[in-house]
Amino acid sequence: LDDSRLGDLMHVAAELLYRAQCFDNVALCALQPGGQELRARIALGAHAEALKRYLRVPLSFSPDAFHAAVSKGADLLIEDINADNIRERIPAWYRQHINARSFLLLPIQIGAKSVGLVYGDRRGKALHIAPQTLGLLKSLRNQITLAVRQKNSH
């Protein structure tokens, strides 16, 4: 994200996600130097500062939803963090500092390695995304992935 053109693209993508009003907060995470975690670099919404400070997804194994998404490159929509089948998969750092009711994770991968993450959340009510809208969100993530791949090839 240090390259100005890629940084500009990331800001535009975050603005698009936020202004589409699907989410209360959005964040774009990037792989940190050393390659040990993804950290929110750009965040928008009422809880943007908390996201920038606390949204850090370790790439080392952890039995939680965030690790499952980034380790497998799997898109993940959690509609309710307190649902019986997911409650134990929400990490303590998330509950303590962010604690949105529902969220979407769209990993950004180059090959089999996660180099970024698109995050969007809803606070008060469950996040429901129409299939067509989800397709558009994934297309935006894919464009971000292409930009990152192109930057890395230069």
C-alpha positions as CSV (number, residue, x, y, z in Angstrom):
1,L,0.0,0.0,0.0
2,D,3.0,2.3,0.0
3,D,2.8,2.8,-3.8
4,S,0.7,5.9,-4.3
5,R,-1.4,4.5,-7.2
6,L,-2.2,1.3,-5.4
7,G,-2.9,3.3,-2.2
8,D,-5.3,5.5,-4.2
9,L,-7.0,2.5,-5.6
10,M,-7.4,1.0,-2.1
11,H,-9.0,4.2,-0.8
12,V,-11.4,4.4,-3.7
13,A,-12.4,0.7,-3.1
14,A,-13.0,1.4,0.6
15,E,-15.1,4.4,-0.3
16,L,-17.2,2.4,-2.7
17,L,-17.7,-0.3,-0.1
18,Y,-18.7,2.2,2.5
19,R,-20.9,4.4,0.4
20,A,-22.8,1.4,-1.0
21,Q,-24.3,1.4,2.5
22,C,-24.1,-2.4,2.8
23,F,-21.9,-2.0,5.9
24,D,-21.6,0.2,9.0
25,N,-17.8,0.0,8.8
26,V,-15.3,-1.2,6.2
27,A,-11.6,-1.9,6.4
28,L,-9.0,-3.1,3.9
29,C,-6.2,-5.1,5.6
30,A,-2.7,-5.6,4.2
31,L,0.0,-8.0,4.9
32,Q,2.5,-6.5,7.3
33,P,6.3,-6.5,6.9
34,G,7.5,-9.9,8.1
35,G,4.4,-11.6,6.7
36,Q,3.0,-12.6,10.1
37,E,-0.4,-10.8,10.1
38,L,-2.9,-8.8,8.1
39,R,-3.7,-5.4,9.6
40,A,-6.3,-2.8,8.8
41,R,-4.6,0.0,6.9
42,I,-7.7,1.8,5.6
43,A,-11.0,2.0,7.5
44,L,-14.2,3.9,7.2
45,G,-17.2,4.2,9.5
46,A,-18.0,5.2,13.1
47,H,-15.6,2.5,14.4
48,A,-12.8,3.1,11.9
49,E,-10.2,4.0,14.6
50,A,-11.0,0.8,16.5
51,L,-10.6,-1.2,13.3
52,K,-7.3,0.4,12.5
53,R,-6.0,-0.3,16.0
54,Y,-7.4,-3.8,16.6
55,L,-8.2,-5.5,13.3
56,R,-5.1,-7.7,13.1
57,V,-5.5,-11.2,11.7
58,P,-2.5,-13.4,12.6
59,L,-1.5,-15.8,9.8
60,S,-0.4,-18.4,12.3
61,F,-2.9,-21.0,13.2
62,S,-5.8,-20.0,15.4
63,P,-9.1,-22.0,15.6
64,D,-11.3,-19.0,14.6
65,A,-13.3,-17.6,11.7
66,F,-10.7,-15.1,10.6
67,H,-7.9,-17.7,10.3
68,A,-10.3,-20.1,8.5
69,A,-11.0,-17.4,5.9
70,V,-7.4,-16.2,5.3
71,S,-5.8,-19.6,5.4
72,K,-8.2,-21.2,2.9
73,G,-8.9,-18.0,0.9
74,A,-12.5,-18.6,1.7
75,D,-15.1,-15.8,1.5
76,L,-17.0,-15.8,4.8
77,L,-20.2,-14.1,5.9
78,I,-21.0,-14.3,9.6
79,E,-24.6,-13.1,10.1
80,D,-24.6,-13.4,13.9
81,I,-21.4,-13.8,16.0
82,N,-23.5,-15.1,18.9
83,A,-25.1,-17.9,16.9
84,D,-24.6,-21.3,18.5
85,N,-22.6,-22.7,15.6
86,I,-20.1,-19.8,15.4
87,R,-19.9,-18.3,18.9
88,E,-16.7,-20.3,19.8
89,R,-15.1,-19.3,16.5
90,I,-15.0,-15.6,17.2
91,P,-11.7,-14.5,18.7
92,A,-11.5,-12.7,22.0
93,W,-9.7,-9.7,20.5
94,Y,-12.7,-9.2,18.1
95,R,-15.3,-9.5,20.8
96,Q,-13.4,-7.2,23.2
97,H,-12.5,-4.4,20.7
98,I,-14.7,-4.5,17.6
99,N,-17.7,-6.7,18.4
100,A,-19.9,-6.1,15.4
101,R,-22.9,-8.4,15.2
102,S,-22.2,-9.6,11.7
103,F,-19.3,-9.2,9.2
104,L,-18.1,-10.2,5.8
105,L,-14.5,-11.3,5.1
106,L,-13.2,-11.4,1.5
107,P,-9.5,-12.5,1.5
108,I,-7.1,-11.1,-1.1
109,Q,-4.8,-13.8,-2.3
110,I,-1.8,-14.1,-4.6
111,G,-1.4,-17.7,-5.3
112,A,-2.2,-19.6,-2.1
113,K,-1.0,-16.8,0.1
114,S,-3.4,-14.2,1.7
115,V,-1.9,-10.7,1.2
116,G,-4.9,-8.7,2.2
117,L,-8.5,-8.8,3.5
118,V,-11.7,-6.9,2.7
119,Y,-13.8,-6.5,5.9
120,G,-17.3,-5.1,6.3
121,D,-19.6,-5.2,9.3
122,R,-23.0,-4.4,10.6
123,R,-23.5,-3.4,14.2
124,G,-27.1,-3.6,15.3
125,K,-28.8,-5.9,12.8
126,A,-27.7,-9.0,10.9
127,L,-25.9,-8.4,7.6
128,H,-27.9,-9.8,4.7
129,I,-26.4,-9.4,1.3
130,A,-28.3,-10.2,-1.9
131,P,-26.5,-12.6,-4.2
132,Q,-26.1,-10.0,-6.9
133,T,-24.6,-7.5,-4.4
134,L,-22.3,-10.2,-3.1
135,G,-21.2,-10.9,-6.6
136,L,-20.3,-7.2,-7.1
137,L,-18.4,-7.1,-3.8
138,K,-16.4,-10.1,-4.9
139,S,-15.7,-8.5,-8.3
140,L,-14.4,-5.4,-6.5
141,R,-12.1,-7.7,-4.3
142,N,-10.9,-9.4,-7.5
143,Q,-10.0,-6.0,-9.0
144,I,-8.0,-5.2,-5.9
145,T,-6.3,-8.6,-6.2
146,L,-5.3,-7.8,-9.8
147,A,-3.9,-4.4,-8.8
148,V,-1.9,-6.0,-6.0
149,R,-0.7,-8.7,-8.3
150,Q,0.3,-6.1,-10.9
151,K,2.2,-4.1,-8.3
152,N,4.1,-7.2,-7.1
153,S,5.1,-8.1,-10.7
154,H,6.9,-4.8,-11.2
